Amino acid sequence: MLVDHDEQAREYQYERGAEKVLPLAEKKSWLVVSMKDDFRDIFVFDR
């Protein structure tokens, strides 16, 4: 699992370098969790 910290509103956004690991995650079939898109699905108490 790879957590993509792509949501600056919730926390410090540090995607620099992610462009290298995201293709690897896809190639290896890793689950990629986006703080921007998936946060509310994972942290249900923040709804």
Phi, psi and omega in degrees: 000138178237126177263118180267109181277077186250019183236098182290336182291329182270327183197176178301128180274116178230076179266352183303123184098343181295334180299341178274324186271333182298317175297325177295318179300318178294316180299322182270001181061037176284149172284125178251121180255123179265125176298329181284314187266333189246358186306311184290336177285329182271315181256078187295339180288350182263022182275000000 
